[in-house]
Amino acid sequence: MSFPIDKIRQLFPILHQEVHGKPLIYFDNAATTQKPKAVIDSLNGYYLHDNANIHRGAHALADRSTRYFEDTRVAVQHFINAKESAEIIFTKGTTESINLVAYTFGRKFINQGDEIIISTLEHHSNIVPWQLLCEEKGAILKVIPINDAGEILFEEFEKLLSPKTKLVSVVHASNALGTINPVERMIEAAHAVGAKVLLDGAQSTSHLEIDVQKLDCDFLALSAHKLYGPTGLGVLYGKREILESMPPFQGGGEMIKEVSFEKTTFNDIPFKFEAGTPNIGDVIAFKYALDFIREIGKPQIKEHEDGLLAYANELLLPIKGFIPVGTAAEKVSVLSFNIHGMHPFDVGVMLDARGIAVRTGHHCTQPLMKRLGLEGTVRASFAVYNSKSEIEQLAEGVARIARIKNK
C-alpha cells in the first residue's frame, strides 16, 4: 500500500499557507516538527473544558485533568517500552532532562577523578551540563572522536573506557548530521566497565523504534516538540532503581510526602522529580501526538523518511558546487550541506524566498563544526508530512543558487 502522504498532510493546518508568495515547504523538522490538528484541538479543549490543577483536587475537573495527564505518562511508557510508567518523568525538554541527571545523579555519584564520556557529535545541551559538573566535582570529561563522514570511531571509544568511567552520555542520532550512533554496542561496552549510559534521544525518537529495555540504557532524554507534540515539554526515562537512588532536582509542592520545619520526606518516583504545577495542557496534548505516530506506524514513517533522504541525495549530489556534510552509512532523514563559495545563511535566505524553510548555522554543535573545519551548514530535515515533490523543489532551488554563485 502506498504511503498516504496527502491524507497525512491534511492533518497539519500550518502546512497549507504561502510564504513570500510560494507554498510553504517545511524542512526544519530537526529543530521542531509541526503539530497535527488533534494536538492543537486537545490544547484548546483542555483550557475550554478541563483546566484544573492535578493530583490534589477532589472536584470533577481536577479528577479529569489528573486522569488525562497520567494517561500520557502511560502512553510514553508504551512508546519507549519502559517497564512501568513511574520511570517516566516530565520535564521542560531534552535539555532539562539531561540537566536533571547532571544535577542529581552527577552530584551524588560523580567524584573527583571520575570520568564522563561524550562524543564529538553532541548538541551543546549534552556538553555544557557535564562541563559544569566536572568543574564542580573535579571530574574529567572525555570526548569520542569521529571520522570525516561524521561517524564515531568505536575503537577509540573503547580505549576511553576504564573503571574510572562513571557515565557515558551520547546522542542517539545527530541533530546536525543525522548520524545514527551504534548505541547498542556502546551501552554494552560501557556497562562492562560499570558505567551508566544516558541517551540523548531528541532526534532518534521521531525516526527510530525505541525500546529502552532492549537497549538497556539507564537514561533516555527526549522532547515532545520533535515528536509532533507541544514545545516546552520533555521526558526523562530512568531505570527505577537508579531514579530511586537520586536526590530531588527541585524542591516544592508535589515532590513531597510530608514537610515540617525540621525535616521533609520526599515523594515516590516519578513525582519526586516533578516539583510544582506541571505543564498540564501540553502533557495531555502530547498523547495525541503519540497516537498520531502509532496510528501510522514507526516502520512506515522510517521507510517514508529514508526514501525522502535517498531521493534528496540522488537529486542534489550531482549539482555542481553542492557539498554534502555528514555522509555516515546509517542516518536519520537529515541532509546537511554547503554550496561552494557561499555562506550557509545566505543560502538559507535564498531558499526562504522560494518558500523553503531550512536551518542554517552551527546547529548548537560548535565543537562538531570545528572538527569538520566549518562555520556551519545548511540543514534540510525531513518528516512524515514531507513529499518527493517538495524534495524536487529543494533540488531546483539549490541548483539555481549554485549556478548563480558558480557560473
C-alpha positions as CSV (number, residue, x, y, z in Angstrom):
1,M,0.0,0.0,0.0
2,S,1.3,3.4,-0.9
3,F,2.2,5.9,1.8
4,P,-0.9,8.2,2.5
5,I,1.0,11.4,2.2
6,D,-1.9,13.6,1.0
7,K,-4.1,12.3,3.9
8,I,-1.3,13.0,6.4
9,R,-0.7,16.5,5.1
10,Q,-4.3,17.4,5.6
11,L,-3.9,16.8,9.3
12,F,-1.4,19.7,9.6
13,P,-3.1,23.1,9.2
14,I,0.1,25.1,9.2
15,L,1.4,23.5,6.0
16,H,-1.4,25.0,3.9
17,Q,-0.1,28.5,3.6
18,E,2.2,30.6,1.4
19,V,5.5,32.2,2.4
20,H,6.8,35.0,0.2
21,G,4.0,34.1,-2.3
22,K,5.2,30.5,-2.5
23,P,3.6,27.3,-1.0
24,L,5.4,26.6,2.3
25,I,7.9,23.7,2.2
26,Y,8.9,23.0,5.8
27,F,12.3,21.3,6.0
28,D,13.2,22.4,9.5
29,N,11.9,19.4,11.3
30,A,15.1,18.7,13.3
31,A,14.5,22.0,15.0
32,T,10.8,21.3,15.7
33,T,8.1,19.4,14.0
34,Q,4.7,20.8,13.1
35,K,1.6,19.8,15.1
36,P,-1.4,17.8,13.8
37,K,-4.8,19.3,14.4
38,A,-5.6,16.7,17.1
39,V,-2.8,18.1,19.2
40,I,-4.0,21.7,18.7
41,D,-7.6,20.7,19.4
42,S,-6.5,19.0,22.6
43,L,-4.8,22.1,23.9
44,N,-7.9,24.2,23.2
45,G,-10.1,21.6,24.7
46,Y,-8.2,21.4,27.9
47,Y,-8.4,25.1,28.5
48,L,-12.0,25.3,27.4
49,H,-13.3,22.3,29.4
50,D,-10.9,20.7,31.8
51,N,-8.5,23.3,33.2
52,A,-7.6,22.4,36.8
53,N,-4.5,21.6,38.8
54,I,-3.8,17.9,39.1
55,H,-3.3,15.2,41.8
56,R,-4.5,17.5,44.6
57,G,-8.2,18.3,43.9
58,A,-11.3,16.4,44.8
59,H,-13.6,18.0,42.2
60,A,-14.5,16.7,38.7
61,L,-12.2,19.0,36.7
62,A,-9.2,18.1,38.8
63,D,-10.1,14.4,38.5
64,R,-10.4,14.6,34.7
65,S,-7.2,16.5,34.3
66,T,-5.3,14.1,36.5
67,R,-6.6,11.1,34.6
68,Y,-5.7,12.6,31.2
69,F,-2.2,13.7,32.5
70,E,-1.4,10.2,33.7
71,D,-2.8,8.7,30.6
72,T,0.0,10.5,28.7
73,R,2.6,9.1,31.1
74,V,1.4,5.6,30.3
75,A,1.4,6.4,26.5
76,V,5.1,7.5,26.8
77,Q,5.9,4.3,28.7
78,H,4.5,2.2,25.9
79,F,6.1,4.4,23.2
80,I,9.6,3.6,24.5
81,N,8.7,0.3,26.1
82,A,9.7,1.2,29.7
83,K,8.9,-1.3,32.4
84,E,6.5,1.0,34.2
85,S,5.0,4.4,34.0
86,A,6.8,5.5,37.2
87,E,10.0,5.5,35.2
88,I,8.7,8.4,33.1
89,I,9.4,11.9,34.4
90,F,8.0,15.0,32.7
91,T,10.4,17.9,32.2
92,K,10.7,21.1,30.0
93,G,12.6,19.3,27.3
94,T,15.6,17.2,26.4
95,T,17.9,19.9,27.8
96,E,16.2,19.9,31.2
97,S,16.2,16.1,31.3
98,I,20.0,16.0,30.8
99,N,20.5,18.7,33.4
100,L,18.3,16.8,35.8
101,V,20.7,13.8,35.6
102,A,23.7,16.0,35.8
103,Y,22.4,17.8,38.9
104,T,21.1,14.7,40.7
105,F,22.9,11.6,39.6
106,G,26.0,13.6,38.9
107,R,26.3,15.4,42.2
108,K,25.7,12.2,44.2
109,F,27.7,9.7,42.2
110,I,30.4,11.6,40.3
111,N,33.5,12.4,42.4
112,Q,37.0,13.9,41.9
113,G,39.0,11.9,39.3
114,D,35.9,10.1,37.9
115,E,35.4,10.3,34.1
116,I,32.4,11.2,31.9
117,I,32.5,10.3,28.2
118,I,30.6,12.2,25.5
119,S,31.1,12.3,21.7
120,T,32.2,14.9,19.2
121,L,28.6,14.8,17.7
122,E,26.9,16.2,20.8
123,H,24.5,19.1,21.0
124,H,25.5,21.8,23.4
125,S,22.9,20.6,25.8
126,N,24.8,17.3,26.2
127,I,28.2,19.1,26.6
128,V,27.7,22.1,28.9
129,P,25.9,20.3,31.8
130,W,28.8,17.8,32.0
131,Q,31.4,20.6,31.8
132,L,29.7,22.4,34.7
133,L,29.6,19.1,36.7
134,C,33.2,18.3,36.0
135,E,34.3,21.8,37.1
136,E,32.3,21.5,40.3
137,K,33.4,17.9,41.2
138,G,36.9,17.7,39.7
139,A,35.9,15.0,37.3
140,I,37.3,14.6,33.8
141,L,35.3,14.9,30.5
142,K,36.5,12.8,27.7
143,V,35.4,13.0,24.0
144,I,34.9,10.2,21.5
145,P,36.5,11.3,18.1
146,I,34.8,10.9,14.7
147,N,35.8,10.3,11.2
148,D,35.3,12.7,8.3
149,A,31.9,11.1,7.5
150,G,30.6,12.0,10.9
151,E,30.8,8.5,12.5
152,I,32.2,7.9,15.9
153,L,35.4,5.8,16.0
154,F,34.2,2.9,18.1
155,E,37.7,1.5,18.8
156,E,38.7,4.9,20.2
157,F,35.6,4.9,22.4
158,E,36.6,1.5,23.8
159,K,40.1,2.9,24.6
160,L,38.5,5.8,26.6
161,L,36.5,3.3,28.8
162,S,38.0,2.4,32.1
163,P,37.0,1.6,35.7
164,K,37.1,5.4,36.2
165,T,34.2,5.9,33.7
166,K,31.0,6.6,35.7
167,L,28.8,7.9,32.9
168,V,28.6,7.8,29.1
169,S,26.2,10.4,27.7
170,V,25.8,10.3,23.9
171,V,23.4,11.4,21.2
172,H,21.5,8.5,19.6
173,A,21.1,10.4,16.3
174,S,23.0,13.6,15.5
175,N,20.8,16.7,15.0
176,A,23.5,18.3,12.8
177,L,24.4,15.4,10.5
178,G,21.8,12.7,11.0
179,T,24.4,10.1,12.0
180,I,22.9,7.2,14.0
181,N,25.3,6.1,16.6
182,P,25.8,2.3,17.4
183,V,24.3,2.8,20.8
184,E,23.6,-0.9,21.5
185,R,27.3,-1.7,21.3
186,M,28.2,1.5,23.2
187,I,25.8,0.6,26.0
188,E,27.1,-2.9,26.3
189,A,30.8,-1.7,26.4
190,A,30.0,1.0,28.9
191,H,28.2,-1.4,31.2
192,A,31.1,-3.8,31.0
193,V,33.2,-1.2,33.0
194,G,30.4,-0.4,35.4
195,A,29.3,2.9,33.8
196,K,25.8,4.2,33.4
197,V,24.6,5.4,30.0
198,L,22.3,8.3,29.0
199,L,21.0,8.6,25.5
200,D,20.0,11.9,24.0
201,G,17.0,10.8,22.0
202,A,15.8,14.2,20.9
203,Q,16.3,13.3,17.2
204,S,16.1,9.5,17.2
205,T,12.7,9.1,18.9
206,S,10.8,10.6,15.9
207,H,12.6,8.4,13.4
208,L,13.6,5.1,15.0
209,E,11.9,2.4,17.0
210,I,12.9,2.9,20.7
211,D,12.9,0.1,23.2
212,V,14.7,1.1,26.4
213,Q,14.5,-2.4,27.8
214,K,16.1,-3.9,24.7
215,L,18.7,-1.1,24.5
216,D,19.3,-1.4,28.3
217,C,20.1,2.3,28.6
218,D,20.0,3.8,32.1
219,F,18.5,7.1,31.0
220,L,16.8,8.4,27.8
221,A,16.0,12.1,27.3
222,L,13.5,13.3,24.6
223,S,11.4,16.3,23.6
224,A,7.7,16.4,22.7
225,H,8.1,19.1,20.1
226,K,10.4,16.8,18.0
227,L,7.5,14.3,18.1
228,Y,4.7,16.4,16.6
229,G,3.8,17.5,20.2
230,P,3.9,20.8,22.0
231,T,7.0,22.8,22.9
232,G,8.2,23.2,26.5
233,L,7.7,19.6,27.3
234,G,10.2,16.7,27.6
235,V,10.7,13.3,29.1
236,L,13.4,11.7,31.2
237,Y,13.2,7.9,31.3
238,G,15.3,6.3,34.0
239,K,15.6,2.8,35.5
240,R,13.6,2.7,38.7
241,E,16.5,1.6,40.9
242,I,18.6,4.5,39.6
243,L,15.9,7.1,39.9
244,E,15.2,6.0,43.5
245,S,18.8,6.4,44.4
246,M,19.0,10.0,43.1
247,P,18.1,13.1,45.2
248,P,15.4,15.5,44.1
249,F,16.1,18.1,41.3
250,Q,14.0,20.9,42.7
251,G,12.1,21.4,46.0
252,G,8.4,22.4,46.4
253,G,4.9,21.1,46.2
254,E,4.1,17.7,44.7
255,M,7.5,16.2,45.2
256,I,7.0,15.7,48.9
257,K,5.2,13.3,51.2
258,E,5.4,15.3,54.4
259,V,7.0,18.7,55.3
260,S,7.9,20.0,58.7
261,F,10.3,22.7,59.7
262,E,12.6,20.0,60.9
263,K,12.5,17.5,58.0
264,T,11.0,16.8,54.7
265,T,10.1,13.3,53.4
266,F,10.2,13.1,49.6
267,N,7.6,11.5,47.3
268,D,8.0,8.4,45.3
269,I,9.1,8.4,41.7
270,P,8.2,10.0,39.3
271,F,6.7,12.7,41.5
272,K,9.9,13.2,43.4
273,F,11.3,14.9,40.3
274,E,8.2,16.9,39.3
275,A,8.1,19.8,41.7
276,G,5.3,22.4,41.3
277,T,2.4,22.7,38.9
278,P,3.4,20.9,35.7
279,N,2.8,21.8,32.1
280,I,-0.6,20.1,32.3
281,G,-2.3,21.1,29.0
282,D,0.8,20.3,26.9
283,V,1.3,16.9,28.6
284,I,-2.3,16.0,27.8
285,A,-1.9,17.1,24.2
286,F,1.3,15.1,23.8
287,K,-0.7,11.9,24.0
288,Y,-2.5,12.9,20.7
289,A,0.9,13.3,19.0
290,L,2.0,9.8,20.2
291,D,-1.3,8.4,19.0
292,F,-0.7,10.0,15.6
293,I,2.7,8.3,15.3
294,R,1.3,5.0,16.5
295,E,-1.6,5.0,14.0
296,I,0.8,5.5,11.1
297,G,3.5,3.2,12.5
298,K,7.1,3.8,13.1
299,P,8.3,1.4,10.5
300,Q,6.2,3.1,7.8
301,I,7.4,6.5,8.9
302,K,11.0,5.5,8.8
303,E,10.6,3.9,5.3
304,H,9.0,7.1,4.0
305,E,11.6,9.4,5.6
306,D,14.5,7.2,4.4
307,G,13.1,7.3,0.9
308,L,13.0,11.1,1.1
309,L,16.6,11.3,2.2
310,A,17.7,8.9,-0.6
311,Y,15.8,10.9,-3.2
312,A,17.3,14.2,-1.9
313,N,20.8,12.7,-2.2
314,E,20.0,11.4,-5.7
315,L,18.9,14.9,-6.9
316,L,21.4,17.1,-5.0
317,L,24.7,15.3,-5.2
318,P,25.2,15.8,-8.9
319,I,24.7,19.6,-8.6
320,K,28.0,21.5,-9.2
321,G,29.1,23.3,-6.1
322,F,26.9,21.1,-3.7
323,I,29.0,19.9,-0.8
324,P,27.3,17.2,1.5
325,V,28.3,17.3,5.1
326,G,27.9,14.1,7.1
327,T,27.9,11.0,5.0
328,A,27.5,8.3,7.6
329,A,26.3,4.9,6.4
330,E,23.5,5.0,9.0
331,K,21.5,8.2,9.1
332,V,18.1,9.6,10.0
333,S,16.5,12.0,7.5
334,V,18.8,14.9,7.9
335,L,20.7,16.4,5.0
336,S,23.4,18.9,5.9
337,F,25.3,20.6,3.1
338,N,27.0,23.7,1.9
339,I,27.3,25.4,-1.5
340,H,30.8,26.2,-2.7
341,G,31.7,29.8,-2.0
342,M,28.5,30.7,-0.2
343,H,27.7,31.4,3.5
344,P,25.1,29.0,4.8
345,F,22.9,31.9,6.0
346,D,22.8,33.4,2.5
347,V,21.7,30.0,1.1
348,G,19.0,29.8,3.7
349,V,17.7,33.2,2.9
350,M,17.6,32.5,-0.8
351,L,15.7,29.2,-0.2
352,D,13.3,31.0,2.2
353,A,12.5,33.4,-0.7
354,R,11.2,30.3,-2.6
355,G,9.1,29.2,0.4
356,I,11.5,26.6,1.6
357,A,12.3,26.6,5.3
358,V,15.7,25.2,6.3
359,R,18.0,25.7,9.3
360,T,21.4,27.3,8.9
361,G,24.4,27.8,11.3
362,H,26.2,25.5,13.7
363,H,23.0,23.8,15.0
364,C,24.2,24.1,18.6
365,T,27.1,21.8,17.7
366,Q,30.1,24.2,17.6
367,P,32.7,21.6,18.6
368,L,31.5,19.4,15.8
369,M,31.7,22.2,13.3
370,K,35.2,23.0,14.4
371,R,36.2,19.3,13.9
372,L,34.8,19.5,10.4
373,G,36.5,22.8,9.7
374,L,33.2,24.6,9.0
375,E,31.5,27.7,10.3
376,G,28.1,26.0,9.8
377,T,25.9,24.2,7.3
378,V,22.5,24.4,5.6
379,R,20.3,21.7,7.1
380,A,17.2,20.2,5.5
381,S,15.5,17.7,7.7
382,F,12.5,15.7,6.6
383,A,9.4,14.4,8.4
384,V,6.4,12.3,7.9
385,Y,4.4,15.0,6.0
386,N,7.1,15.9,3.5
387,S,6.8,14.7,-0.1
388,K,9.0,13.9,-3.0
389,S,7.7,16.8,-4.9
390,E,9.0,19.1,-2.1
391,I,12.4,17.4,-2.5
392,E,12.3,18.2,-6.2
393,Q,11.7,21.9,-5.4
394,L,14.5,21.9,-2.9
395,A,16.8,20.5,-5.6
396,E,15.7,23.0,-8.1
397,G,16.3,25.8,-5.6
398,V,19.7,24.6,-4.7
399,A,20.7,24.1,-8.3
400,R,19.7,27.7,-9.2
401,I,21.5,29.1,-6.2
402,A,24.6,27.1,-7.0
403,R,24.5,28.2,-10.7
404,I,24.3,31.9,-9.6
405,K,27.4,31.5,-7.5
406,N,29.5,29.1,-9.6
407,K,28.8,30.1,-13.2
